[in-house]
Amino acid sequence: MQRIKIVYWEEEGGWLGYLEEYPDYWTQGETLDDLKDHLKDLFEEITGGHIPGIRKVGELVLS
């Protein structure tokens, strides 16, 4: 089972969120479970190459 971090919040009766590694790509849901389903779909679209020009957050180690 793969785990990915998400960022989410409730706003005006709905839920908004994004995948932590891909903060430019938000989605929404009517409930938290609905949002999580949309985030799973978004992850599949991003990792499946269905969205061109994906920007990703990474980490740089400085010495």
PyMOL Python script that loads the backbone (N, CA, C, O; Angstrom):
from pymol import cmd

cmd.read_pdbstr("""\
ATOM      1  N   MET A   1       0.845  -1.175   0.000  1.00  0.00           N
ATOM      2  CA  MET A   1       0.000   0.000   0.000  1.00  0.00           C
ATOM      3  C   MET A   1       0.893   1.242   0.000  1.00  0.00           C
ATOM      4  O   MET A   1       1.770   1.396   0.850  1.00  0.00           O
ATOM      5  N   GLN A   2       0.653   2.106  -0.953  1.00  0.00           N
ATOM      6  CA  GLN A   2       1.412   3.344  -1.073  1.00  0.00           C
ATOM      7  C   GLN A   2       0.706   4.459  -0.299  1.00  0.00           C
ATOM      8  O   GLN A   2      -0.523   4.534  -0.285  1.00  0.00           O
ATOM      9  N   ARG A   3       1.487   5.314   0.336  1.00  0.00           N
ATOM     10  CA  ARG A   3       0.939   6.448   1.076  1.00  0.00           C
ATOM     11  C   ARG A   3       1.490   7.739   0.487  1.00  0.00           C
ATOM     12  O   ARG A   3       2.676   7.838   0.173  1.00  0.00           O
ATOM     13  N   ILE A   4       0.611   8.724   0.343  1.00  0.00           N
ATOM     14  CA  ILE A   4       1.039  10.041  -0.097  1.00  0.00           C
ATOM     15  C   ILE A   4       0.445  11.066   0.853  1.00  0.00           C
ATOM     16  O   ILE A   4      -0.641  10.870   1.398  1.00  0.00           O
ATOM     17  N   LYS A   5       1.165  12.157   1.046  1.00  0.00           N
ATOM     18  CA  LYS A   5       0.681  13.197   1.947  1.00  0.00           C
ATOM     19  C   LYS A   5      -0.227  14.149   1.188  1.00  0.00           C
ATOM     20  O   LYS A   5       0.027  14.495   0.034  1.00  0.00           O
ATOM     21  N   ILE A   6      -1.290  14.563   1.864  1.00  0.00           N
ATOM     22  CA  ILE A   6      -2.233  15.505   1.278  1.00  0.00           C
ATOM     23  C   ILE A   6      -2.395  16.698   2.214  1.00  0.00           C
ATOM     24  O   ILE A   6      -2.138  16.612   3.414  1.00  0.00           O
ATOM     25  N   VAL A   7      -2.826  17.802   1.633  1.00  0.00           N
ATOM     26  CA  VAL A   7      -3.169  19.000   2.388  1.00  0.00           C
ATOM     27  C   VAL A   7      -4.642  19.262   2.084  1.00  0.00           C
ATOM     28  O   VAL A   7      -5.039  19.292   0.920  1.00  0.00           O
ATOM     29  N   TYR A   8      -5.454  19.452   3.126  1.00  0.00           N
ATOM     30  CA  TYR A   8      -6.883  19.651   2.889  1.00  0.00           C
ATOM     31  C   TYR A   8      -7.484  20.546   3.959  1.00  0.00           C
ATOM     32  O   TYR A   8      -6.951  20.678   5.061  1.00  0.00           O
ATOM     33  N   TRP A   9      -8.612  21.160   3.602  1.00  0.00           N
ATOM     34  CA  TRP A   9      -9.332  22.021   4.540  1.00  0.00           C
ATOM     35  C   TRP A   9     -10.784  22.150   4.092  1.00  0.00           C
ATOM     36  O   TRP A   9     -11.128  21.924   2.931  1.00  0.00           O
ATOM     37  N   GLU A  10     -11.609  22.516   5.045  1.00  0.00           N
ATOM     38  CA  GLU A  10     -13.032  22.728   4.779  1.00  0.00           C
ATOM     39  C   GLU A  10     -13.254  24.207   4.527  1.00  0.00           C
ATOM     40  O   GLU A  10     -12.740  25.058   5.254  1.00  0.00           O
ATOM     41  N   GLU A  11     -14.022  24.503   3.494  1.00  0.00           N
ATOM     42  CA  GLU A  11     -14.293  25.887   3.151  1.00  0.00           C
ATOM     43  C   GLU A  11     -15.685  26.012   2.544  1.00  0.00           C
ATOM     44  O   GLU A  11     -16.000  25.360   1.549  1.00  0.00           O
ATOM     45  N   GLU A  12     -16.502  26.842   3.143  1.00  0.00           N
ATOM     46  CA  GLU A  12     -17.853  27.138   2.646  1.00  0.00           C
ATOM     47  C   GLU A  12     -18.664  25.872   2.354  1.00  0.00           C
ATOM     48  O   GLU A  12     -19.302  25.770   1.306  1.00  0.00           O
ATOM     49  N   GLY A  13     -18.641  24.926   3.264  1.00  0.00           N
ATOM     50  CA  GLY A  13     -19.459  23.731   3.145  1.00  0.00           C
ATOM     51  C   GLY A  13     -18.891  22.639   2.259  1.00  0.00           C
ATOM     52  O   GLY A  13     -19.541  21.612   2.062  1.00  0.00           O
ATOM     53  N   GLY A  14     -17.702  22.830   1.722  1.00  0.00           N
ATOM     54  CA  GLY A  14     -17.067  21.812   0.890  1.00  0.00           C
ATOM     55  C   GLY A  14     -15.638  21.601   1.359  1.00  0.00           C
ATOM     56  O   GLY A  14     -15.187  22.236   2.312  1.00  0.00           O
ATOM     57  N   TRP A  15     -14.939  20.720   0.695  1.00  0.00           N
ATOM     58  CA  TRP A  15     -13.559  20.388   1.057  1.00  0.00           C
ATOM     59  C   TRP A  15     -12.648  20.645  -0.130  1.00  0.00           C
ATOM     60  O   TRP A  15     -12.976  20.292  -1.263  1.00  0.00           O
ATOM     61  N   LEU A  16     -11.505  21.258   0.133  1.00  0.00           N
ATOM     62  CA  LEU A  16     -10.500  21.526  -0.884  1.00  0.00           C
ATOM     63  C   LEU A  16      -9.207  20.838  -0.472  1.00  0.00           C
ATOM     64  O   LEU A  16      -8.955  20.648   0.718  1.00  0.00           O
ATOM     65  N   GLY A  17      -8.388  20.466  -1.446  1.00  0.00           N
ATOM     66  CA  GLY A  17      -7.129  19.846  -1.095  1.00  0.00           C
ATOM     67  C   GLY A  17      -6.246  19.617  -2.299  1.00  0.00           C
ATOM     68  O   GLY A  17      -6.653  19.783  -3.449  1.00  0.00           O
ATOM     69  N   TYR A  18      -5.000  19.222  -1.987  1.00  0.00           N
ATOM     70  CA  TYR A  18      -4.037  18.903  -3.029  1.00  0.00           C
ATOM     71  C   TYR A  18      -3.036  17.886  -2.486  1.00  0.00           C
ATOM     72  O   TYR A  18      -2.944  17.665  -1.279  1.00  0.00           O
ATOM     73  N   LEU A  19      -2.301  17.282  -3.392  1.00  0.00           N
ATOM     74  CA  LEU A  19      -1.242  16.350  -3.044  1.00  0.00           C
ATOM     75  C   LEU A  19      -0.033  17.175  -2.645  1.00  0.00           C
ATOM     76  O   LEU A  19       0.342  18.094  -3.374  1.00  0.00           O
ATOM     77  N   GLU A  20       0.587  16.880  -1.521  1.00  0.00           N
ATOM     78  CA  GLU A  20       1.677  17.708  -1.010  1.00  0.00           C
ATOM     79  C   GLU A  20       2.813  17.880  -2.033  1.00  0.00           C
ATOM     80  O   GLU A  20       3.400  18.958  -2.122  1.00  0.00           O
ATOM     81  N   GLU A  21       3.120  16.844  -2.790  1.00  0.00           N
ATOM     82  CA  GLU A  21       4.198  16.919  -3.787  1.00  0.00           C
ATOM     83  C   GLU A  21       3.809  17.731  -5.020  1.00  0.00           C
ATOM     84  O   GLU A  21       4.675  18.136  -5.795  1.00  0.00           O
ATOM     85  N   TYR A  22       2.527  17.967  -5.203  1.00  0.00           N
ATOM     86  CA  TYR A  22       2.031  18.656  -6.394  1.00  0.00           C
ATOM     87  C   TYR A  22       1.071  19.780  -5.980  1.00  0.00           C
ATOM     88  O   TYR A  22      -0.128  19.679  -6.237  1.00  0.00           O
ATOM     89  N   PRO A  23       1.570  20.841  -5.347  1.00  0.00           N
ATOM     90  CA  PRO A  23       0.682  21.860  -4.779  1.00  0.00           C
ATOM     91  C   PRO A  23      -0.055  22.722  -5.801  1.00  0.00           C
ATOM     92  O   PRO A  23      -0.966  23.462  -5.430  1.00  0.00           O
ATOM     93  N   ASP A  24       0.314  22.645  -7.062  1.00  0.00           N
ATOM     94  CA  ASP A  24      -0.370  23.449  -8.083  1.00  0.00           C
ATOM     95  C   ASP A  24      -1.684  22.825  -8.548  1.00  0.00           C
ATOM     96  O   ASP A  24      -2.448  23.468  -9.268  1.00  0.00           O
ATOM     97  N   TYR A  25      -1.952  21.603  -8.155  1.00  0.00           N
ATOM     98  CA  TYR A  25      -3.097  20.867  -8.696  1.00  0.00           C
ATOM     99  C   TYR A  25      -4.098  20.558  -7.593  1.00  0.00           C
ATOM    100  O   TYR A  25      -4.003  19.534  -6.917  1.00  0.00           O
ATOM    101  N   TRP A  26      -5.054  21.455  -7.422  1.00  0.00           N
ATOM    102  CA  TRP A  26      -6.072  21.331  -6.376  1.00  0.00           C
ATOM    103  C   TRP A  26      -7.280  20.588  -6.912  1.00  0.00           C
ATOM    104  O   TRP A  26      -7.516  20.521  -8.118  1.00  0.00           O
ATOM    105  N   THR A  27      -8.039  20.030  -5.973  1.00  0.00           N
ATOM    106  CA  THR A  27      -9.327  19.445  -6.316  1.00  0.00           C
ATOM    107  C   THR A  27     -10.275  19.681  -5.147  1.00  0.00           C
ATOM    108  O   THR A  27      -9.873  20.216  -4.114  1.00  0.00           O
ATOM    109  N   GLN A  28     -11.513  19.289  -5.309  1.00  0.00           N
ATOM    110  CA  GLN A  28     -12.516  19.552  -4.274  1.00  0.00           C
ATOM    111  C   GLN A  28     -13.477  18.382  -4.139  1.00  0.00           C
ATOM    112  O   GLN A  28     -13.549  17.515  -5.010  1.00  0.00           O
ATOM    113  N   GLY A  29     -14.211  18.370  -3.036  1.00  0.00           N
ATOM    114  CA  GLY A  29     -15.217  17.346  -2.799  1.00  0.00           C
ATOM    115  C   GLY A  29     -16.301  17.864  -1.876  1.00  0.00           C
ATOM    116  O   GLY A  29     -16.094  18.823  -1.133  1.00  0.00           O
ATOM    117  N   GLU A  30     -17.443  17.232  -1.927  1.00  0.00           N
ATOM    118  CA  GLU A  30     -18.554  17.630  -1.065  1.00  0.00           C
ATOM    119  C   GLU A  30     -18.333  17.177   0.368  1.00  0.00           C
ATOM    120  O   GLU A  30     -18.778  17.832   1.310  1.00  0.00           O
ATOM    121  N   THR A  31     -17.641  16.049   0.528  1.00  0.00           N
ATOM    122  CA  THR A  31     -17.294  15.526   1.853  1.00  0.00           C
ATOM    123  C   THR A  31     -15.791  15.231   1.852  1.00  0.00           C
ATOM    124  O   THR A  31     -15.150  15.247   0.801  1.00  0.00           O
ATOM    125  N   LEU A  32     -15.243  14.967   3.022  1.00  0.00           N
ATOM    126  CA  LEU A  32     -13.827  14.636   3.102  1.00  0.00           C
ATOM    127  C   LEU A  32     -13.529  13.343   2.339  1.00  0.00           C
ATOM    128  O   LEU A  32     -12.512  13.254   1.651  1.00  0.00           O
ATOM    129  N   ASP A  33     -14.399  12.348   2.452  1.00  0.00           N
ATOM    130  CA  ASP A  33     -14.199  11.098   1.709  1.00  0.00           C
ATOM    131  C   ASP A  33     -14.258  11.333   0.204  1.00  0.00           C
ATOM    132  O   ASP A  33     -13.488  10.739  -0.551  1.00  0.00           O
ATOM    133  N   ASP A  34     -15.170  12.198  -0.232  1.00  0.00           N
ATOM    134  CA  ASP A  34     -15.288  12.544  -1.645  1.00  0.00           C
ATOM    135  C   ASP A  34     -14.009  13.229  -2.125  1.00  0.00           C
ATOM    136  O   ASP A  34     -13.510  12.927  -3.210  1.00  0.00           O
ATOM    137  N   LEU A  35     -13.482  14.147  -1.322  1.00  0.00           N
ATOM    138  CA  LEU A  35     -12.230  14.820  -1.657  1.00  0.00           C
ATOM    139  C   LEU A  35     -11.098  13.799  -1.790  1.00  0.00           C
ATOM    140  O   LEU A  35     -10.320  13.860  -2.743  1.00  0.00           O
ATOM    141  N   LYS A  36     -11.001  12.876  -0.857  1.00  0.00           N
ATOM    142  CA  LYS A  36      -9.939  11.861  -0.916  1.00  0.00           C
ATOM    143  C   LYS A  36     -10.044  11.023  -2.181  1.00  0.00           C
ATOM    144  O   LYS A  36      -9.026  10.670  -2.774  1.00  0.00           O
ATOM    145  N   ASP A  37     -11.263  10.701  -2.600  1.00  0.00           N
ATOM    146  CA  ASP A  37     -11.443   9.966  -3.852  1.00  0.00           C
ATOM    147  C   ASP A  37     -10.931  10.783  -5.040  1.00  0.00           C
ATOM    148  O   ASP A  37     -10.275  10.247  -5.934  1.00  0.00           O
ATOM    149  N   HIS A  38     -11.236  12.084  -5.041  1.00  0.00           N
ATOM    150  CA  HIS A  38     -10.770  12.960  -6.121  1.00  0.00           C
ATOM    151  C   HIS A  38      -9.247  13.088  -6.099  1.00  0.00           C
ATOM    152  O   HIS A  38      -8.614  13.150  -7.152  1.00  0.00           O
ATOM    153  N   LEU A  39      -8.663  13.126  -4.912  1.00  0.00           N
ATOM    154  CA  LEU A  39      -7.206  13.206  -4.804  1.00  0.00           C
ATOM    155  C   LEU A  39      -6.544  11.935  -5.321  1.00  0.00           C
ATOM    156  O   LEU A  39      -5.487  11.997  -5.949  1.00  0.00           O
ATOM    157  N   LYS A  40      -7.159  10.787  -5.063  1.00  0.00           N
ATOM    158  CA  LYS A  40      -6.634   9.531  -5.606  1.00  0.00           C
ATOM    159  C   LYS A  40      -6.681   9.554  -7.135  1.00  0.00           C
ATOM    160  O   LYS A  40      -5.723   9.155  -7.797  1.00  0.00           O
ATOM    161  N   ASP A  41      -7.803  10.024  -7.688  1.00  0.00           N
ATOM    162  CA  ASP A  41      -7.926  10.129  -9.146  1.00  0.00           C
ATOM    163  C   ASP A  41      -6.873  11.086  -9.710  1.00  0.00           C
ATOM    164  O   ASP A  41      -6.259  10.806 -10.740  1.00  0.00           O
ATOM    165  N   LEU A  42      -6.673  12.211  -9.031  1.00  0.00           N
ATOM    166  CA  LEU A  42      -5.684  13.189  -9.465  1.00  0.00           C
ATOM    167  C   LEU A  42      -4.286  12.579  -9.458  1.00  0.00           C
ATOM    168  O   LEU A  42      -3.514  12.791 -10.394  1.00  0.00           O
ATOM    169  N   PHE A  43      -3.957  11.831  -8.420  1.00  0.00           N
ATOM    170  CA  PHE A  43      -2.653  11.174  -8.337  1.00  0.00           C
ATOM    171  C   PHE A  43      -2.457  10.231  -9.521  1.00  0.00           C
ATOM    172  O   PHE A  43      -1.383  10.203 -10.123  1.00  0.00           O
ATOM    173  N   GLU A  44      -3.478   9.471  -9.850  1.00  0.00           N
ATOM    174  CA  GLU A  44      -3.383   8.539 -10.977  1.00  0.00           C
ATOM    175  C   GLU A  44      -3.189   9.279 -12.299  1.00  0.00           C
ATOM    176  O   GLU A  44      -2.428   8.836 -13.159  1.00  0.00           O
ATOM    177  N   GLU A  45      -3.883  10.412 -12.455  1.00  0.00           N
ATOM    178  CA  GLU A  45      -3.734  11.200 -13.675  1.00  0.00           C
ATOM    179  C   GLU A  45      -2.328  11.784 -13.782  1.00  0.00           C
ATOM    180  O   GLU A  45      -1.723  11.762 -14.854  1.00  0.00           O
ATOM    181  N   ILE A  46      -1.815  12.301 -12.680  1.00  0.00           N
ATOM    182  CA  ILE A  46      -0.484  12.907 -12.684  1.00  0.00           C
ATOM    183  C   ILE A  46       0.591  11.852 -12.934  1.00  0.00           C
ATOM    184  O   ILE A  46       1.438  12.028 -13.810  1.00  0.00           O
ATOM    185  N   THR A  47       0.567  10.781 -12.187  1.00  0.00           N
ATOM    186  CA  THR A  47       1.609   9.757 -12.312  1.00  0.00           C
ATOM    187  C   THR A  47       1.457   8.922 -13.582  1.00  0.00           C
ATOM    188  O   THR A  47       2.409   8.278 -14.022  1.00  0.00           O
ATOM    189  N   GLY A  48       0.271   8.934 -14.164  1.00  0.00           N
ATOM    190  CA  GLY A  48       0.044   8.201 -15.402  1.00  0.00           C
ATOM    191  C   GLY A  48       0.421   8.993 -16.645  1.00  0.00           C
ATOM    192  O   GLY A  48       0.292   8.497 -17.764  1.00  0.00           O
ATOM    193  N   GLY A  49       0.888  10.231 -16.451  1.00  0.00           N
ATOM    194  CA  GLY A  49       1.314  11.033 -17.590  1.00  0.00           C
ATOM    195  C   GLY A  49       0.189  11.676 -18.368  1.00  0.00           C
ATOM    196  O   GLY A  49       0.384  12.087 -19.512  1.00  0.00           O
ATOM    197  N   HIS A  50      -0.988  11.770 -17.769  1.00  0.00           N
ATOM    198  CA  HIS A  50      -2.150  12.328 -18.466  1.00  0.00           C
ATOM    199  C   HIS A  50      -2.214  13.852 -18.404  1.00  0.00           C
ATOM    200  O   HIS A  50      -3.002  14.466 -19.123  1.00  0.00           O
ATOM    201  N   ILE A  51      -1.399  14.462 -17.558  1.00  0.00           N
ATOM    202  CA  ILE A  51      -1.369  15.913 -17.436  1.00  0.00           C
ATOM    203  C   ILE A  51       0.041  16.366 -17.817  1.00  0.00           C
ATOM    204  O   ILE A  51       1.006  16.019 -17.137  1.00  0.00           O
ATOM    205  N   PRO A  52       0.167  17.139 -18.899  1.00  0.00           N
ATOM    206  CA  PRO A  52       1.505  17.560 -19.338  1.00  0.00           C
ATOM    207  C   PRO A  52       2.065  18.700 -18.472  1.00  0.00           C
ATOM    208  O   PRO A  52       1.313  19.457 -17.858  1.00  0.00           O
ATOM    209  N   GLY A  53       3.391  18.804 -18.437  1.00  0.00           N
ATOM    210  CA  GLY A  53       4.055  19.923 -17.775  1.00  0.00           C
ATOM    211  C   GLY A  53       3.884  19.979 -16.271  1.00  0.00           C
ATOM    212  O   GLY A  53       3.773  21.069 -15.709  1.00  0.00           O
ATOM    213  N   ILE A  54       3.860  18.842 -15.608  1.00  0.00           N
ATOM    214  CA  ILE A  54       3.643  18.776 -14.170  1.00  0.00           C
ATOM    215  C   ILE A  54       4.806  19.410 -13.423  1.00  0.00           C
ATOM    216  O   ILE A  54       5.969  19.121 -13.703  1.00  0.00           O
ATOM    217  N   ARG A  55       4.482  20.274 -12.474  1.00  0.00           N
ATOM    218  CA  ARG A  55       5.486  20.843 -11.562  1.00  0.00           C
ATOM    219  C   ARG A  55       5.380  20.106 -10.247  1.00  0.00           C
ATOM    220  O   ARG A  55       4.281  19.844  -9.758  1.00  0.00           O
ATOM    221  N   LYS A  56       6.525  19.769  -9.674  1.00  0.00           N
ATOM    222  CA  LYS A  56       6.570  18.965  -8.455  1.00  0.00           C
ATOM    223  C   LYS A  56       7.438  19.648  -7.420  1.00  0.00           C
ATOM    224  O   LYS A  56       8.404  20.327  -7.770  1.00  0.00           O
ATOM    225  N   VAL A  57       7.109  19.478  -6.157  1.00  0.00           N
ATOM    226  CA  VAL A  57       7.924  19.989  -5.060  1.00  0.00           C
ATOM    227  C   VAL A  57       8.921  18.910  -4.691  1.00  0.00           C
ATOM    228  O   VAL A  57       8.556  17.744  -4.538  1.00  0.00           O
ATOM    229  N   GLY A  58      10.173  19.293  -4.547  1.00  0.00           N
ATOM    230  CA  GLY A  58      11.222  18.350  -4.168  1.00  0.00           C
ATOM    231  C   GLY A  58      12.037  18.925  -3.025  1.00  0.00           C
ATOM    232  O   GLY A  58      11.637  19.889  -2.373  1.00  0.00           O
ATOM    233  N   GLU A  59      13.179  18.315  -2.798  1.00  0.00           N
ATOM    234  CA  GLU A  59      14.042  18.751  -1.711  1.00  0.00           C
ATOM    235  C   GLU A  59      15.473  18.818  -2.229  1.00  0.00           C
ATOM    236  O   GLU A  59      15.918  17.931  -2.957  1.00  0.00           O
ATOM    237  N   LEU A  60      16.182  19.858  -1.858  1.00  0.00           N
ATOM    238  CA  LEU A  60      17.559  20.045  -2.241  1.00  0.00           C
ATOM    239  C   LEU A  60      18.412  20.029  -1.004  1.00  0.00           C
ATOM    240  O   LEU A  60      18.134  20.758  -0.052  1.00  0.00           O
ATOM    241  N   VAL A  61      19.449  19.213  -0.995  1.00  0.00           N
ATOM    242  CA  VAL A  61      20.341  19.118   0.163  1.00  0.00           C
ATOM    243  C   VAL A  61      21.573  19.963  -0.122  1.00  0.00           C
ATOM    244  O   VAL A  61      22.271  19.743  -1.112  1.00  0.00           O
ATOM    245  N   LEU A  62      21.833  20.925   0.743  1.00  0.00           N
ATOM    246  CA  LEU A  62      22.990  21.797   0.602  1.00  0.00           C
ATOM    247  C   LEU A  62      24.091  21.372   1.566  1.00  0.00           C
ATOM    248  O   LEU A  62      23.816  21.027   2.715  1.00  0.00           O
ATOM    249  N   SER A  63      25.324  21.395   1.103  1.00  0.00           N
ATOM    250  CA  SER A  63      26.430  20.994   1.982  1.00  0.00           C
ATOM    251  C   SER A  63      27.171  22.199   2.527  1.00  0.00           C
ATOM    252  O   SER A  63      28.130  22.044   3.283  1.00  0.00           O
TER     253      SER A  63
END
""", "prot")
cmd.dss("prot")
cmd.show_as("cartoon", "prot")
cmd.util.cbc("prot")
cmd.orient("prot")
